[in-house]
Each structure stands twice: as structure tokens, then as C-alpha cells.
Amino acid sequence: MIEQAIADAPALSARGVVVRASSLLLAFERIALMGLMYLLTALIMVNVVTRYSHFPIYWIDESAVYCVVWLTFIGASAMTRLRLDFAVTMMTERLSARNQKFARIVATGMVVVFGVALIITCFLWMDPIGLARAGFDARKLAAETFNFLYTERTQTLNWPTWVLYLTLPIFAVSMTIHGLANLLEDLELVPRTPPKGFQLSELDGVN
């Protein structure tokens, strides 16, 4: 009995770390979403006022676009943990309770697989190892690999595009963490707890 408890301790610890990381990440995403919503509203209002005043700010439009992009990806990550992602229940709602549970596990597992695949894709695309080998010289990296990610800049803000594109790897990692937490709950390895700060009804769909 003692040996079994010792053997299970690392697993239980790892499960707790995943769920805790997901909870902290969700809390941060909630604050980020509220901040981006306020920022987007302010940008649109300023844009409307300045246009009617015949003194438009040329970089407002691009700022609003990138704000929406970050808002979308952060929101999609939070929706993964809240189980608000799209679900087609036309077939699964006709299955038995056991088969519904299996379908839910498969669907959640596919989210994790997609997240891991996206992490690998972002790693290959952003090529941090290649950038380090080039001495963090973006032009040298572009000349050797034709990867112009670190040499491009936005049109009006004149910001490095890679800074804005960081939303993709961040989304990939956060979605994977949330997916793992959901998978642990679906496998009944950890108790399912309601998220803090979100008023949601219980969702029965397989997602």
C-alpha cells in the first residue's frame, strides 16, 4: 500500500501542476481579455472622434486589427478550458453514457494533439535555434533560410511582426495546457472544478 502511494505521488503531483497551471493561465487570460476589450473600445472611439474631427490617426486601424487578433486567440484558449469550443452532438447525444464519455475523451485528446502539433509548427516557423546560430542577426537568418519573419515590420505602427505573431505560439501552449487539464478531468484523474470568474452553465456537449 505504501509502495503504491509512493509510486502514484509523482503522477498526482504532475496532474496537480497541470490543473494549477491551467487555472492560473485562465485567470490571466480573463484579465487580458478584459484589458483588450477596453483597449479595442477605446481605439474605435478615438478613431471615430478623430475622423469626424478631420484629424484621423493613421495607425489606429492597424492597432485595432492586431488587438482583435490577440483578443481572438486569447479568447479561443480560454474557451478551450471553459469547454465552450464548438461541439457537434447530433451523433454523440444518441450514444450511451459510457460511449459519450469515450467520445469526450477522444475529442479532448484531439485538442491536445492539435495543440502539440501547433507548438512544433510554430517552433519550426519561428526557428529560434536558427536565429541563435545566426548570432541573432535577422538579415543573416533571412539570407540563409529565406525566413523573413524577423526582418518584416508592420505598415503603420512599424513594429516587428514577430512580436505580434507571438500570439500563435502563446495560443498553442495555453491551449495545450487547457486541453491536458480537460483531459485529466474527462479521464476522472482529477475532480472537475468550476472555473473562477466565469458564470457558466453545465455543458453536456462533447467538445
N, C-alpha and C positions, 0 to 999 in steps of 0.2 A: 504494500500500500504506500509506504513512504517512498520507495523507489519510483513508483508510478507518478506520485505527486511531483517528485524532483524532475522526472522526465518531462512532465507536462508544463512545468514552470516557465521554460523559455518560450513555449508556444503561446501560453496565456499572456506572457509579457509582451510578445510580439503583437498579438491581437489587440491588447490594450493600447499599444503605441499607435497602431494604425487607426483605431477608433478615436483616440485622443487627438491625433494629428488631423483627422478629418473634421472633428468638432471645432478645433482651433481655426482651421482653414475656413470653415463655413462661417464662423464668427467674423473673421477678417473680410471675407467676401461680402458679407452683409453690409459692413461699414463702407467697403469700396463701392458697392452698388449704390448706396445712398449718396455717397460723395460724387460719383459720376453722374447720377441723375440730377443733382443740384447744379453741377458744373454744366451739364448739357442744357438745362433750362436757362441758366444764366447766359450761356453763349448764344442761344437762339434769341433771347430777349435783347441782348446787346446788338445782335445782328439786325433785328427788326428796327430798333430805335435808330441805329446809325444809318441804315439805308433810307429811312424816311427823312432823316436829317441831311441826306445827301453827303454824308461823310462815312461811307462804308469802310469797314476794316477788312482788308483783303484776306487775312489769314483766318478769319472766324470760320468760314465754311469748312476749310480743311480740318481745323481743330474739332469742329462738331462731328465730322465724319469719323475721325480717329477715336473720338470719345465714344461714339456709338459702337465702333468695332470692339473696343475694350469692354464696354458695357455688355455687349453680346456674349463674348467669350467668358467673362466672369460669371454672367448670369447663367450661361449654359452649364458651367461647372457646378454652381450652386444647385441648379435644377437636378443635376445627376444625384447629388446626395439627398435632396428632398423627394426624389423619385417622381419628379414632375416632367421627366423626359417623355417623349412620345411612346405610346403603347397601343398595340392593336390587339384587342381582347376578343375579337369575333370568334376565334377558334378556341383560345385558351379558357374562356369562360364556360365552355361546354365540357371541359375535362374534369376529371375527378380532383379532389383536393390534393392528392399525392402528385398527380401529374402536373397540376398547376404550380405546385412548389418546385418541381423539377424544371418546368419551363421558365420559372422566375430565376432559378439558379443559372440556367443556360444563358438567358438574356443578360443577366448581370455579369456573368463571366465574359460574354462577348464585349461588353463595355470596357472591361479591364484589358482584354486583348487589344481592342482598338486604341485604348489609351497608351499601352506599351508600344504598339506599332507607331503611333504618332510621336512618341518620345524619340524613338530610333530615327524616324524620318527627320524630325527637327534637328537631331544631333548631326546627321549626315549633311543636312542642308546648311546649317549654321557653321559646321566644321570648326569647332573651337581648337581641335588639335592642329589642323592645318594652319589656322591663324597663329597659333603659338609657334609653330615651326617656321613661319614666315617672319618671326620677330614682331608680331602684332602689326605688321605693315599691310594695310588693306590693299594697297595697289599691287604689292608683290604677290599677295594671295590671288588677286583677280587675274594677274598675268599668268600665274602658274596653273590655276584651276578653272578660270573663267567664271568664278563665283564673285559677282559684283555686289553682293549683299552689303558689304561693309564700306563700299565706295559711294553708294547711292544716297541721295538726300531728298527730303520731301520738297514739293514745288514751292509752297509759300512760307511754311514755317522754317524751312531749311534745317530740319532736324535730321540726324542719321536715321535711315529707315530701319536699321536693325534694332534700334531702341523700341520702335513702335511694333515691330514684328515679334518682340519678346512675348507678346500675349499668346502666341501659339505654343511655345514650349511650356510656359506657365500653365496654360489651359490643359495641356497634355498631362503634366504631372499632377495637377489638382484633380482632374477627372479620374485619373488612375487611383489616387488615394481614396477619393469618394467611392469609386467603384469597388475597391477592395473592402472598404467598410461595409458597404451594402451587401457584398458577397458573404462576408463573415456573419452578418445578421441573417441572410437568407439560409445559410448553412446551419443556423442556430448555434454557432460557436460563441457568439456574444449576444446579450439581450438587446432587443431593438428599443431604442430610446427616442422619444420625440425631439426634434431639433429645437434649440432655444432661439427665441427671437422671431420665430415664424409661426403664424397661426394657420395650420393646415388641417384638413380633414383626412381621415384614414383613406388611403388609396388602395383599392383592391386589384387594380390592373397589373398585368405582368409587364414590368418595364425594367 
